[in-house]
Amino acid sequence: MKLIDKHAWIEIQDGKILSTRSKGRTKYYFPGGKREAGESDFEALSREINEELSISLIEDSTRFLGIFQAQADSHPDGVQVKMTCYTGAYTGTIAAASEIEEIVWLKYQDKHLTSPVDHIIFDWLKERELIR
Ligand SMILES: Nc1nc2c([nH]c(=O)n2[C@H]2C[C@H](O)[C@@H](COP(=O)(O)OP(=O)(O)OP(=O)(O)O)O2)c(=O)[nH]1
């Protein structure tokens, strides 16, 4: 089984969760990406988040949330994506950069606009009353 190992940043404000859409895509994804050789978890996460959202994550505030796995969107059946999710504070102003075309704040009822692994994350957050 092929496994795509990713880190993702979960940012909730006012009960809504930040999500992104890349150029040429229809589904919304949580921001993040794959580790490059030699990077720590925080280095990988903060690099990806800076590239996609133009902000800097603050290392001391970063907290592990959970690991979630499902079929990867836009890949053949059986390819799974594993998302290691973190929360954390940041400096700067969120603005779409590089491949990101759109940034949205989604409610639980918007879950269907996202990928399978994000459905699991939405349910997990809703059970804990972290999103509305
Ligand atoms: N960052 C992120 N990736 C996700 C989410 N849900 C989900 O299925 N993925 C999948 C989409 C990508 O097809 C897959 C592989 O990521 P990748 O880092 O290899 O993607 P990529 O930009 O090279 O895109 P791809 O052409 O391989 O699809 O991870 C999500 O919420 N956030």
The ligand as a MOL file (V3000), in Angstrom:
LIG
                    3D

  0  0  0     0  0            999 V3000
M  V30 BEGIN CTAB
M  V30 COUNTS 32 34 0 0 0
M  V30 BEGIN ATOM
M  V30 1 N -2.3290 18.9370 2.3530 0
M  V30 2 C -3.3660 18.1160 2.2320 0
M  V30 3 N -3.3210 17.0670 1.3820 0
M  V30 4 C -4.3840 16.2530 1.3330 0
M  V30 5 C -5.5210 16.4890 2.1110 0
M  V30 6 N -6.4430 15.5120 1.8620 0
M  V30 7 C -5.9140 14.7120 0.9260 0
M  V30 8 O -6.4700 13.7330 0.4140 0
M  V30 9 N -4.6460 15.1420 0.6090 0
M  V30 10 C -3.8970 14.4870 -0.4220 0
M  V30 11 C -4.0800 15.2860 -1.7020 0
M  V30 12 C -2.9200 14.9560 -2.5290 0
M  V30 13 O -3.4010 14.2950 -3.6680 0
M  V30 14 C -2.1880 14.0020 -1.6180 0
M  V30 15 C -0.7920 13.9610 -1.9030 0
M  V30 16 O -0.1750 15.1390 -1.5810 0
M  V30 17 P 1.1460 15.5170 -2.3170 0
M  V30 18 O 1.8710 16.4550 -1.4190 0
M  V30 19 O 1.7880 14.3450 -2.8850 0
M  V30 20 O 0.4120 16.3260 -3.3910 0
M  V30 21 P 0.7940 17.1020 -4.5850 0
M  V30 22 O 0.6090 18.5450 -4.2640 0
M  V30 23 O 2.0690 16.6380 -5.1510 0
M  V30 24 O -0.4580 16.6700 -5.3930 0
M  V30 25 P -0.7880 15.3870 -6.2020 0
M  V30 26 O -0.6030 15.9010 -7.5830 0
M  V30 27 O 0.1290 14.2770 -5.8010 0
M  V30 28 O -2.2220 15.0950 -5.8840 0
M  V30 29 O -2.5500 14.3350 -0.2800 0
M  V30 30 C -5.5510 17.5970 2.9720 0
M  V30 31 O -6.4930 17.8960 3.6780 0
M  V30 32 N -4.4540 18.3780 2.9940 0
M  V30 END ATOM
M  V30 BEGIN BOND
M  V30 1 1 1 2
M  V30 2 2 2 3
M  V30 3 1 2 32
M  V30 4 1 3 4
M  V30 5 2 4 5
M  V30 6 1 4 9
M  V30 7 1 5 6
M  V30 8 1 5 30
M  V30 9 1 6 7
M  V30 10 2 7 8
M  V30 11 1 7 9
M  V30 12 1 9 10
M  V30 13 1 10 11
M  V30 14 1 10 29
M  V30 15 1 11 12
M  V30 16 1 12 13
M  V30 17 1 12 14
M  V30 18 1 14 15
M  V30 19 1 14 29
M  V30 20 1 15 16
M  V30 21 1 16 17
M  V30 22 2 17 18
M  V30 23 1 17 19
M  V30 24 1 17 20
M  V30 25 1 20 21
M  V30 26 2 21 22
M  V30 27 1 21 23
M  V30 28 1 21 24
M  V30 29 1 24 25
M  V30 30 2 25 26
M  V30 31 1 25 27
M  V30 32 1 25 28
M  V30 33 2 30 31
M  V30 34 1 30 32
M  V30 END BOND
M  V30 END CTAB
M  END
